[in-house]
């Protein structure tokens, strides 16, 4: 079936007039939830909470996650964020000019020790 330009324009006009969706519900996996909550979890750890206590709190709030699973997901999320923080190849470190020696390299030629 082919569509005329008028039909497509009418459809496009109706699509543009549709209101914004108010409830943008998005479902997340446990691993995604931990990644989203990473900053809050890290802040709890800085305040002295153990992973057992954090996982218990998460379970009480409806995120059913065991402590070993939480630990695994945190390690993965931190590894991903570190990888994102260092884009591309590692930068080469150079010696600052003031650290370089003012001495010139010397080379003393010597005769071969083995005859061919």
N, C-alpha and C positions, 0 to 999 in steps of 0.2 A: 504494500500500500504506500502510496506517495502522499506527501503533505504539501499543501500550498504555502506560500510565504505568508499569506493572511492568517492561516491556521496557526502557524508557528508564532507569529507576532501576537495573536490572541492568547495563546498558551503562555508565552513569555510575560505578557502583561499581567495575567492572572497570578503567575508565580511571584512576580515582583510585589503584588498587592497583598500577598499572604502575610499575616502577622508573625512576629518572632515567637518562637516556642518559649514559653515561660519556664517550664520544668525541663531543664536539660539534664535528664537523668542519664548518668553514665555508670555502667557497672565496671568494677575493678577486681582483679584477682588479689589474693592475699599479698603476693609479691609486689604488685603495683601499689597496694595500700601502704605497705611498709616503706616503699620508696617515697611516696607522697608524705608520709609521716616522719621521714628520716630526721629532719631538723628537730622536731619535737622529742623524738626518742633520744637523740644525742643530748639535748638539753636536760632530759630526765637523768641520763647517765652522769652528766656533769654535776647534777644535784645529789648524786650518790645512790640512785636507784640501780638495783641489779637487773639483769635481763629477766630473771625469774619474776621479779616484781613488775617489770614493765609488761611482760607477756600476760601476767595475771590481770593487770589493769586493762590491757587490750581485750582479753577474753570477757571481762566484766562489761566492756562497752560493745560487745557483739562481734569483735574480730577474733574468731576462734583460731588461735595460733599457739603452737607449742614453743617452748624456749629454744630448743635446738633449731627449729625452723626459723624462728625470729633471728637467731644469730647468723644463720646461713644467708637469709635475705638481706640482713644489714651488711654483711661482707660483700655480697654481690652489688648492692646499691652503692656502697662506698667505692668499690672498684670501678664502677661505671662512671661515677662522678669524678674520680681522679683521672680517668682516661679522657673525659670531656674537658677537664681543666688543662690538660697538656695536649694542645692540638698539633697534629702533624708529627714530624720528626723532632727528636730532641735537639735543642740548640747546642752548638759546640761552644765550649767555654774557651775563652782566650785569656792569655796572660796579660795583665795590665802592663802598660809600657814602663811604669816605674819599678815593676818586679823583674823586668828583663835585665840580664847582665850586660854590662858595658864592654866585656871582654869579647874579642873576636875569636872565632873557632880556629883552631890550628890543626894542621895535619902534617905529619912528617912521613914522607914516602920511604919505604924500606924495600930492599931487594927481596925477591922471592926466596923462600927458604927451601923449596924443593925444586930440583931441576927436572925438566921434562925430557 
